[in-house]
Amino acid sequence: MTANEACGGVLSAAELEFLDEPDVVELILCRLDQLKRVGCVSPDCAVLAGRVDVSVEAAVDLVARGCPPELALRILL
């Protein structure tokens, strides 16, 4: 699985171990880009992007509907 394939999905810790460090960085940046597209720019957005065990699609949906990023973080974790 490549970082782009995993960008919108959820990865377990075991799956994450199979990615090289540059792929992990690419994955997190891809997830952060998705969040930024819906206006998520707070530090909580970076936390959401880095939590690959959380669906970025769910986070994007919450933020796009007006949910503050800090609340989206609490809901999804």
Summary of the structure (lengths in Angstrom):
residues: 77
radius of gyration: 11.7
end to end distance: 24.3
largest distance: 34.9
contacts: 216
relative contact order: 0.17
helix: 65%
strand: 0%
